[in-house]
Amino acid sequence: MSGISSTGSSTSSADSTVYGTDVAPVTFPGIASGINYNAIIDKYTNLTLEQEKPLQTQVTSLNAQQAELIKIQNLVTDFQDTFQALSNPALFTATTPSSTNTSAVGATSISGQVATPGAYTIDSATLATATQIAGDPAAGGTVDATTPLASAGTSISPQNGTAGSGGNEGQITIDGVEVDYDVNSSTLQGVVAALNTALQTVDPTGSVTYNAATQKVTITSSQPLTLGSSSDSGNLLSVLKLDTAQITDVAGTYSTSSSAAIGGINLGATFDTDQNAGFATAVTGGTFSINGVKFSVDASGQNLNDIINEINQSSAGVIATYDQTSSQLVLTAKADGPQGISLGATGDSSNFLQAVGLLANYTTPNQFSAGTQETVGKSAQVVYTDASGNIDTVYSNSNTVTNVVPGVQLSLQQDVGGSSGIAPVTIDVAQSSTALQSAIGTFVDAYNKVISEINTATAPPVVGSQSDDATGSTEGTQLTKGGVLFNSQDIDGLKDQLVNFVSGLFDTGSDGYNSLASIGLELDSSFSVGVATSGSSDSDAATNNSDATSVGTQQYDGTSGKLVALDATTLETALAADPNAVSSLFTGANGVLDQLGSYLTSVTGLPTQLNSSVIGTVPPQSLFQTVQAENQDVIQSLQEQITSVTNQANMQANLLRREFVDSEVQIAQLQSMQSSLSSLLAGTSSTS
């Protein structure tokens, strides 16, 4: 009796799981039978799971559609956002002023105002000036010509150098002859004498003198004068104010004189230094007032420069300067016009305003010193001829004039007319579409992005063909898949609606300017489409294919739905001819923005914001929400089907596993019985 032998061997891994399911493999498969049960289960399971592939493909496609819908929705929302700026009525009445002479009179628009177009002529203009008060020059002290320079009262602090023969001395050169000095021992009288001697060594007719009345040094010579050299040290040339002096030549006589008095107020010396820092009257500590603002004076720690800086950084409304040529402290009002400057106040404790020559007595406010000079500011005056030919005169307390051309700010830079030598200036106010063109450009750019994305998303697949020379048959081949929203009626409908709006007619009260095309905004007139193109190639002996097909593009007449760039000339013509119609086209109750905005609210579910209102009724469910919800329902149904197939595969695998285990047990039992019979038969044979 022949037995059932175990000749097969397992090829499955005992620790693998059936592909695509949660079914564990058969443990120790085929030990009795030699059959690879796991491979059989895997085969049947994978055949069942093949049903999921088309379902998964659909889910992937629908997810791609959802992502694309969100992208288009965002672009449409961006498009809605451009409506607010474009619906501003001021864009359609905007004007821009220009000046025929900007260096004399500048012209700019006033924010929030609209200037009436026309020409205005500035026949004459005089600039506004500021009130100015200059202190008494006598406030500066005089130089003591017999006192060492360091304490003589010069307005510039004298300093030594290191070039002198004595070592720590100063040096000054005149016509190549060096003169040494020491500010701590040399007097002005002695320095002048030494310079005179030095000059006469090269020019016996030359002279250096000092005039105590004018506090100036004068030099004359019959030959060209040379003052100073690179080897000089110290600052005596500056102290004598000869470094800024002009040398003249009159009939062969050369001369120069100090550019200002040598004595006077020393800007950098503290008020309590020798000779009172050059003040005729010593400055005392305390407080003083300008236009009601109080200032503190520290006589031992401050100098005139410090006080000037404090005044200029304060809210007193004046600018303080020191004129070293005239030896005067000058206060100038920051604002132009005939407004005064208030000096001093009851309770002031410092005599500063008196010491600098502004007040006769610091205890009596606004009583000027005898030598104080006040120049009251003047208003600007403008005589002009308006757009109607009327001549008017206006005044302004500043050089910024706003009451000549309505809505225009004039900046007076120079006097005009009269003896100024500057001809009358024309201010021309013209219609301006610059801001409108910018807003339209933003609108067009956002619209075109929507259309371009829809065109790509809904593009049809490109189908080509290949011919087989052996059979003579031609086989169609899809070369591109097309857009993810191809054949989407909702998105195709959205594009059609958008194109209809931007190419439609609107009630503007004008037959000539009632569409975007009429003001220079037209749809494009051609578009490209992907097509299959054939090209010859060498015959392929294996496939007998002699023609190959590829993807190209072809241009067609018609529109892609996009707008071309604005024709600015056409827009300018429309604005000049009928600005109300152009404005109504965009901002009117039946204009493009109102109608298109209401429609887009239903598309995105978001209200459309115009310049002064919100339009559109928000629907319970927008177009995008509806399409996305429908897709999501289909995705959920497909995912449920996929789950069902997976469960079916698991059940099938579990059933097969039980059946194979049972059969393996039965085979093992049969094999055991066969072994027992074989042993029994073998024992019977041996006893016989």
Residue, then its C-alpha position, 0 to 999 in steps of 0.5 A: m500500500s502506497g502512502i501519502s508522502s510529504t514532498g512539498s516545502s514552504t516558501s512563506s515566511a512565518d512572520s509575514t502578514v497577508y498583504g493589505t489585511d490584518v490577517a496573521p500568517v499560518t504558523f508552520p505552514g505545509i509541514a504535513s502537506g508541503i503546500n505554501y498556504n500563506a502564498i495561496i492566501d496572499k494571492y486570493t487576498n490581493l485579488t480581492l484588494e484589487q477592487e480598491k485601486p479604482l476607488q483609491t484613484q477616485v479619492t486621490s482625484l477628488n482630494a486634488q479637486q478639493a485643493e484646487l477649489i480652495k486655491i481658486q476660492n482664495l484667488v476669487t477672495d483676493f479679487q473681491d478685495t480690490f473692489q474697495a479701492l476701485s469704488n472710491p469716488a475720489l478716484f474719478t475726480a482726482t486732479t494734479p496741480s503743476s507749476t511752471n516754475t517749481s523753484a519759485v512756487g511749488a504746488t501739491s494736492i491737499s489730502g482729502q480735497v479735490a481741486t477744480p481743473g483750471a489755470y491760475t496765474i501767480d502775478s506777484a508774490t512776496l515771501a513771509t518773513a520771521t520776526q527777529i531780534a538782535g542784541d546790542p553789539a555793545a554787550g560784548g566787552t573790549v580787549d585789554a591790549t596790555t593784559p596777557l592774551a590768556s586773560a585779555g578778553t578776546s572772543i576766541s580763547p588763545q592757545n599756545g603751541t610747541a613750535g616756539s624757540g622757548g618750547n611750549e610757545g605759539q608761533i605765527t608767521i607773516d611774509g615768511v618771518e616767524v614770531d613766537y608768543d606765549v599767551n600767558s605772558s605776551t600782550l596784544q600790544g606786544v604781539v602787534a609790535a613783534l609782527n610789525t617788526a617782523l614785517q618790516t624786515v622784508d618790507p620796510t614800508g609795511s606796518v601792523t597796527y591795532n585800532a582800539a576803537t574797532q578792536k581790529v588789527t590792520i596789516t599793509s605792505s607794498q608786496p603780496l602778503t602771506l599770513g601763516s605757514s604749515s609750521d605755525s602752532g597755536n591759534l593766534l591767527s584765529v584770535l586776531k581774526l586774520d584767518t578769515a580776513q580778505i587781502t586786497d590789492v589797491a594800486g600795489t598796496y596790499s592790506t587786510s584787517s581783522s574780519a571782526a572785533i577781536g574782543g567780545i563774547n567768547l562762545g566757549a568760555t564759562f561765564d565766570t572766567d576772566q573778563n566775564a567770558g567777553f561779556a561787558t556785564a557778567v552773566t549771573g546764575g538763575t532763570f530767564s524766560i523766552n515766550g514763557v519758557k524758562f531757562s536755567v543758567d549756571a554761571s560757573g558751569q555753562n557758556l553761551n554755546d550751552i545756552i544757545n543749544e538749550i534755547n534751540q532744543s526747547s519749545a520756546g519757538v525761536i532759533a538762537t544764533y550768535d553772529q561773531t561778525s557783528s557780535q550779536l546774539v540773534l533770536t529768530a521766530k520759527a514761525d513766519g509772519p508778524q508775531g512777536i517774541s516775548l523776552g523776560a518774565t516777572g520772577d526771572s533771576s538771571n540777567f542773561l537777557q540783559a547781559v547779551g544786550l536784548l533787554a535794558n534791564y532783566t527785571t523789566p520784560n520786553q523793554f529792549s536795550a538801546g542797541t537792540q534791533e527788532t525786525v517784525g516778520k511780515s505775512a506772505q502776499v500773493v496776487y493772482t488771477d484765478a481760472s475765471g480771470n478775476i484778480d485777487t490778493v491773499y495773505s498768509n502768515s507762512n510761505t505755505v499758502t492754501n487759500v489761492v487754489p482750492g485743494v492745492q497747497l502752494s509753497l513759496q520759495q522766491d519772490v515773484g514779479g515786481s523787482s524780483g526778476i521772476a516772471p509770473v508763475t502759472i499753476d495748472v490743475a488738470q484731471s489726473s487718472t494716475a490713482l485710478q489707473s493703479a486701482i484698475g491695474t490691481f483689479v485686472d491683475a487679480y481678475n486675470k489670476v482667477i481666470s488663468e487658474i480656472n483655465t488651467a484647472t479645467a483644461p481638457p486632456v490632449v489625445g493623440s494617435q499612433s499608427d501601426d504599419a504592420t496592421g494599418s490601424t491607428e490607436g488613440t492615446q491620451l497624452t495629457k490628463g487635463g486639469v483636475l476640474f475638467n468637466s466641472q460645470d460649476i467652475d466652468g459656469l463661474k468663469d462664464q459669469l465672470v467673463n460676462f460681467v467684465s464684457g457686459l453693458f451697464d446702465t451709466g446714463s451714457d451710450g458711449y461709456n457703458s462698458l469696460a471696453s469703452i474705457g480701454l479695458e478689453l478681453d484678449s482676442s486669442f488663446s492657446v490650446g494644447v494639441a497633439t502634433s505628429g512627427s515622422s521617425d525611423s521605422d521601428a522593426a520591433t513595433n512597426n511604429s513609424d509615426a510618433t505623436s507629441v504635445g504642442t500648442q496652437q493659437y486660436d482666435g477668441t478669448s481666454g477670458k482674461l483682460v488685456a492691459l488698460d489702454a490709458t489713452t482711451l481712459e483719459t479720453a473717456l474721463a475728459a468726455d464724460p467723467n460721470a459716466v466713467s465713475s458710474l460704470f464702477t461706482g454706480a448702483n448698477g455698475v460693474l462693481d455692484q453687480l459683480g460684487s453681489y455675485l461673488t458674495s454668493v460664490t465665496g460666502l463673504p460680503t463684498q466691501l465697497n468704499s462706503s458699503v457692503i454689498g451682496t447677500v451671504p447665502p446659507q451655502s456658497l458655491f464653493q462650499t456646495v461643490q466642496a461638500e458634494n466632493q466630500d460626500v463622494i470621498q466619504s462614500l468611496q472611503e467606506q467602500i474601501t473599508s468594506v473591501t478591506n474587511q471582505a479581504n480579511m474575512q476571506a483570509n481568515l476563512l482560508r486560514r482556518e480551512f488550510v489549518d484543518s486540511e493540514v491536520q487531516i493530512a497529518q492524521l492520514q500520514s500517521m495512519q499510513s505510518s501505523l499501517s506500514s509498521l503493522l504490515a512490516g511486522t506481519s511479513s516478518t512473522s510469516 
